[in-house]
Amino acid sequence: MEVVNLTLLKEFATKHGQARQPLRRWLELVERSTWSNHADLKAVFLAADYKNGKYVFNIKGNSYRLIAIVIFTGKVVIIDGVYTHEGYNKLRL
């Protein structure tokens, strides 16, 4: 999969150093994937949730949340945001 908006990952990892390695691992898994559908994604990320057209990935257990739009036909993952658990709870998804 091609990942778009990597700047959001880098900026978040700079502010939250403990997220750096888990985000790097998430990115490696996504870039190696070739998902065709929801089931393919869930086979790699069991805890990923689908809400309002976006996927929510738990990062570092449940410490951080990454929100992304996945376009299966184009093999593209667009990062919409990365949040602390507390920051995510303030969102209205």
Secondary structure as GFF3:
##gff-version 3
##sequence-region A 1 93
A	DSSP	beta_strand	2	4	.	.	.	ID=ss1
A	DSSP	alpha_helix	6	15	.	.	.	ID=ss2
A	DSSP	three_ten_helix	17	19	.	.	.	ID=ss3
A	DSSP	alpha_helix	20	32	.	.	.	ID=ss4
A	DSSP	alpha_helix	38	44	.	.	.	ID=ss5
A	DSSP	beta_strand	49	51	.	.	.	ID=ss6
A	DSSP	beta_strand	54	59	.	.	.	ID=ss7
A	DSSP	beta_strand	64	71	.	.	.	ID=ss8
A	DSSP	beta_strand	76	84	.	.	.	ID=ss9
A	DSSP	alpha_helix	85	89	.	.	.	ID=ss10
###
